[in-house]
Amino acid sequence: MKKMIPDFEKMKQVGEKISMLTAYDYPSAQFVEEAGVDIILVGDSLGMVVLGYDSTVPVTMEEILHHTKAVRRGAAQTFVVADMPFMSYATTDLAIMNAGRLIKEGGADAVKLEGGLDIAPIVQILTRAGIPVVGHIGLTPQTANQLGGFKVQGRDLESAKQLIKDAQALEQAGAFLLTLEAIPRQVAKQISTELTIPTIGIGAGADCDGQVLVYHDILGLFKRFRPKFVKQYAELRSTSVQAIQEYHKEVKDGVFPSEEHTFAMSDEVIQKLYGD
């Protein structure tokens, strides 16, 4: 049965962890749903692991929308969150229009925005418009250049205090879930304790109310780099390459297709086709 926002609130209250995993297309969404994961995130990480961009910044609304539709078709019984791409919520009008498209056209159940105090007013407007919002603080990939690169955030006193303020502001603005990325576990624990909404960690320690990772990372499909916080549960890249190599060799050797994979017609029809 599909979990909804009240279910996630209850899970935090009773101490049940929330699982979230990315998916970007119909088959991956099917796999994630079949595995029983609580929430699917159509992350703008698709820019790097699916589309081959160097970062998440180039991802467009049309690309996110396209992939969200596919995920929705593959996972009708799972709560789906869609990332809002860089600059798609730079103004109130843009935010309402683009978030509305992800819900109405894409079939997403909620949208996710990066930022803290600075985007709290937009979060408030979206929630008042009936659009559920997931917040995202700490390392925010869309603005990683401003943060000095892909580095752990909140290690000093002032930045840790700012993260706590950001978290509080997003909760007050109406966010129902908060992603904490690449921050010290002690800071994540403090935020998770203070907030009434669930927190989802990615490189933020085990004290968060749930965890999220990237589909391609846990299955060993993305090899450009692997963050410290990623645990790889399978090595499907090498398995896939080996299977493709075997296919390639069988084609070259004339082994494939065999009779098992070939269609035939009756001798009677053959005779009529080519003559006696």
C-alpha positions as CSV (number, residue, x, y, z in Angstrom):
1,M,0.0,0.0,0.0
2,K,1.3,3.4,-1.0
3,K,2.6,5.5,2.0
4,M,1.6,9.1,2.2
5,I,2.8,12.2,4.2
6,P,0.9,11.2,7.4
7,D,2.6,7.8,7.3
8,F,6.1,9.3,7.2
9,E,5.1,11.5,10.2
10,K,4.0,8.5,12.1
11,M,7.1,6.6,11.2
12,K,9.2,9.3,12.8
13,Q,7.1,9.3,15.9
14,V,7.4,5.5,16.4
15,G,11.1,5.4,15.4
16,E,10.6,3.5,12.1
17,K,13.3,4.4,9.6
18,I,12.3,5.7,6.2
19,S,14.0,4.3,3.0
20,M,14.4,6.5,-0.1
21,L,16.2,5.6,-3.3
22,T,16.5,7.4,-6.6
23,A,15.0,6.0,-9.8
24,Y,14.9,7.6,-13.3
25,D,13.0,5.4,-15.6
26,Y,10.2,2.7,-15.9
27,P,12.3,-0.4,-15.1
28,S,14.3,1.1,-12.3
29,A,11.1,2.4,-10.7
30,Q,9.6,-1.1,-11.0
31,F,12.6,-2.6,-9.2
32,V,12.6,-0.1,-6.4
33,E,8.8,-0.5,-5.9
34,E,9.1,-4.3,-5.9
35,A,11.9,-4.0,-3.3
36,G,9.5,-2.2,-1.0
37,V,11.3,1.1,-0.7
38,D,9.2,3.8,1.0
39,I,10.0,6.8,-1.3
40,I,11.4,7.2,-4.8
41,L,13.3,10.3,-5.6
42,V,13.6,11.4,-9.3
43,G,16.8,13.2,-8.5
44,D,18.5,15.7,-10.7
45,S,21.5,13.4,-10.2
46,L,20.1,11.8,-13.4
47,G,22.1,14.5,-15.1
48,M,25.3,12.8,-14.1
49,V,24.4,9.1,-13.9
50,V,21.9,8.9,-16.8
51,L,22.6,11.9,-19.1
52,G,26.3,12.2,-18.7
53,Y,26.6,15.8,-17.6
54,D,29.4,16.9,-15.4
55,S,27.1,18.2,-12.7
56,T,23.4,18.5,-11.9
57,V,23.3,22.1,-13.1
58,P,22.5,21.5,-16.8
59,V,19.4,19.4,-16.0
60,T,16.3,21.0,-17.4
61,M,12.6,20.9,-16.4
62,E,11.7,19.0,-19.5
63,E,14.3,16.3,-18.6
64,I,13.1,16.0,-15.0
65,L,9.5,15.9,-16.2
66,H,10.2,13.2,-18.8
67,H,11.9,11.0,-16.2
68,T,9.2,11.6,-13.6
69,K,6.5,10.5,-15.9
70,A,8.4,7.2,-16.6
71,V,9.0,6.6,-12.9
72,R,5.3,7.2,-12.1
73,R,4.3,4.6,-14.7
74,G,6.7,2.1,-13.2
75,A,5.8,2.7,-9.6
76,A,2.2,3.5,-9.2
77,Q,2.1,2.4,-5.5
78,T,5.1,4.3,-4.3
79,F,5.4,7.9,-3.1
80,V,7.4,9.8,-5.7
81,V,9.4,13.0,-5.1
82,A,10.8,15.0,-8.0
83,D,13.7,17.3,-7.8
84,M,13.3,20.8,-9.1
85,P,16.2,21.6,-11.4
86,F,18.6,24.5,-11.0
87,M,16.9,27.9,-11.7
88,S,13.5,26.3,-11.9
89,Y,12.4,28.0,-8.7
90,A,14.4,31.2,-8.8
91,T,11.3,33.3,-8.6
92,T,7.8,32.7,-7.1
93,D,6.1,32.5,-10.4
94,L,8.7,30.0,-11.8
95,A,8.4,27.9,-8.7
96,I,4.7,27.6,-8.8
97,M,4.6,26.9,-12.5
98,N,7.3,24.3,-12.5
99,A,6.3,22.6,-9.3
100,G,2.8,22.4,-10.6
101,R,3.9,20.8,-13.8
102,L,5.8,18.1,-11.9
103,I,2.7,17.3,-9.8
104,K,0.1,17.7,-12.6
105,E,1.9,16.4,-15.6
106,G,4.6,14.3,-14.1
107,G,2.5,12.6,-11.5
108,A,4.9,13.4,-8.6
109,D,3.5,13.4,-5.1
110,A,6.0,16.1,-4.0
111,V,8.9,18.3,-5.1
112,K,12.3,18.8,-3.6
113,L,14.1,22.2,-3.4
114,E,17.7,22.9,-2.4
115,G,18.4,25.8,0.1
116,G,17.6,27.0,3.6
117,L,16.4,30.4,4.9
118,D,16.7,31.8,1.4
119,I,14.1,29.6,-0.1
120,A,11.7,29.4,2.9
121,P,9.3,32.0,1.4
122,I,9.0,29.9,-1.8
123,V,8.4,26.7,0.2
124,Q,5.7,28.5,2.1
125,I,4.0,29.7,-1.1
126,L,4.2,26.2,-2.7
127,T,2.7,24.5,0.3
128,R,-0.1,27.1,0.5
129,A,-0.8,26.2,-3.1
130,G,-1.2,22.6,-2.2
131,I,2.2,21.3,-3.4
132,P,4.0,19.2,-0.9
133,V,7.7,20.2,-0.5
134,V,10.8,18.3,0.6
135,G,13.7,20.6,1.7
136,H,17.4,19.9,1.1
137,I,20.2,21.5,3.1
138,G,23.9,20.9,3.8
139,L,25.8,20.1,0.6
140,T,23.5,21.4,-2.2
141,P,24.9,20.1,-5.5
142,Q,23.1,22.8,-7.6
143,T,25.2,25.5,-5.8
144,A,28.3,23.5,-5.0
145,N,30.5,26.1,-6.6
146,Q,29.4,28.6,-4.0
147,L,30.2,26.1,-1.2
148,G,33.7,25.5,-2.4
149,G,32.9,22.2,-4.2
150,F,31.5,18.9,-3.0
151,K,32.6,19.2,0.6
152,V,31.1,18.4,4.0
153,Q,29.1,21.3,5.3
154,G,28.5,22.5,8.9
155,R,31.8,21.4,10.5
156,D,32.5,24.7,12.3
157,L,30.3,26.4,14.9
158,E,28.8,29.1,12.8
159,S,27.9,26.9,9.8
160,A,26.4,24.3,12.1
161,K,24.2,26.9,13.7
162,Q,23.2,28.1,10.3
163,L,22.2,24.6,9.2
164,I,20.0,24.3,12.3
165,K,18.4,27.7,11.5
166,D,17.8,26.6,7.9
167,A,16.2,23.4,9.0
168,Q,13.8,25.2,11.4
169,A,12.9,27.8,8.8
170,L,12.0,25.1,6.2
171,E,9.8,23.2,8.8
172,Q,8.1,26.5,9.7
173,A,7.6,27.2,6.0
174,G,5.7,23.9,5.5
175,A,8.2,21.4,4.3
176,F,7.0,17.9,5.4
177,L,10.4,16.2,4.9
178,L,14.0,17.4,5.0
179,T,17.1,16.0,3.3
180,L,20.4,16.5,5.0
181,E,23.4,16.0,2.8
182,A,27.1,15.6,3.8
183,I,27.0,17.1,7.2
184,P,28.5,15.9,10.5
185,R,26.3,13.2,12.2
186,Q,26.2,15.3,15.4
187,V,24.6,18.2,13.6
188,A,22.2,15.9,11.8
189,K,21.2,14.3,15.1
190,Q,20.5,17.7,16.6
191,I,18.4,18.7,13.7
192,S,16.5,15.4,13.6
193,T,15.8,15.7,17.4
194,E,14.6,19.3,17.2
195,L,12.3,19.0,14.1
196,T,8.9,17.3,14.2
197,I,9.2,16.5,10.4
198,P,11.3,13.5,9.3
199,T,14.9,14.0,8.2
200,I,16.4,11.9,5.4
201,G,20.2,11.6,5.5
202,I,22.7,11.2,2.7
203,G,26.1,11.3,4.3
204,A,24.6,12.6,7.5
205,G,24.9,9.6,9.8
206,A,22.5,7.1,11.3
207,D,20.5,9.4,13.6
208,C,18.4,10.8,10.7
209,D,14.9,9.5,10.4
210,G,15.7,7.8,7.1
211,Q,18.3,7.5,4.4
212,V,18.6,8.1,0.6
213,L,21.1,6.9,-1.9
214,V,21.5,6.9,-5.7
215,Y,20.3,3.8,-7.6
216,H,23.3,3.6,-9.8
217,D,25.7,4.0,-6.8
218,I,24.3,1.1,-4.7
219,L,24.2,-1.2,-7.8
220,G,27.8,-0.4,-8.9
221,L,26.6,1.1,-12.2
222,F,28.3,4.5,-11.9
223,K,32.1,4.5,-11.8
224,R,33.1,8.2,-12.3
225,F,33.4,8.6,-8.6
226,R,32.0,7.2,-5.4
227,P,31.3,9.5,-2.4
228,K,32.4,8.2,1.1
229,F,28.8,7.9,2.2
230,V,27.9,5.4,-0.5
231,K,27.6,1.7,0.2
232,Q,27.7,-0.5,-2.9
233,Y,25.4,-3.5,-2.6
234,A,26.1,-5.1,-6.0
235,E,28.5,-4.9,-8.9
236,L,26.2,-4.8,-11.9
237,R,28.5,-2.9,-14.2
238,S,31.0,-5.7,-14.7
239,T,28.2,-8.2,-15.0
240,S,26.6,-6.2,-17.7
241,V,29.8,-5.7,-19.6
242,Q,30.6,-9.4,-19.5
243,A,27.1,-10.3,-20.8
244,I,27.5,-7.8,-23.7
245,Q,31.0,-9.1,-24.5
246,E,29.5,-12.7,-24.7
247,Y,26.8,-11.5,-27.0
248,H,29.4,-9.7,-29.2
249,K,31.5,-12.8,-29.4
250,E,28.6,-15.1,-30.3
251,V,27.5,-12.8,-33.1
252,K,31.1,-12.7,-34.5
253,D,31.4,-16.5,-34.2
254,G,28.0,-17.1,-35.8
255,V,26.8,-18.9,-32.6
256,F,23.9,-16.5,-32.1
257,P,21.1,-16.8,-33.1
258,S,20.7,-20.6,-32.8
259,E,17.7,-22.6,-33.8
260,E,16.2,-21.9,-30.3
261,H,16.0,-18.2,-31.2
262,T,14.9,-18.6,-34.8
263,F,11.4,-18.7,-36.4
264,A,10.5,-21.2,-39.1
265,M,7.8,-22.0,-41.6
266,S,6.3,-25.2,-42.8
267,D,7.8,-27.1,-45.8
268,E,4.5,-26.8,-47.6
269,V,4.6,-23.0,-47.5
270,I,8.3,-23.1,-48.5
271,Q,7.5,-25.1,-51.5
272,K,4.7,-22.7,-52.6
273,L,7.0,-19.8,-52.0
274,Y,10.0,-21.1,-54.0
275,G,8.2,-23.6,-56.3
276,D,8.5,-27.4,-56.5
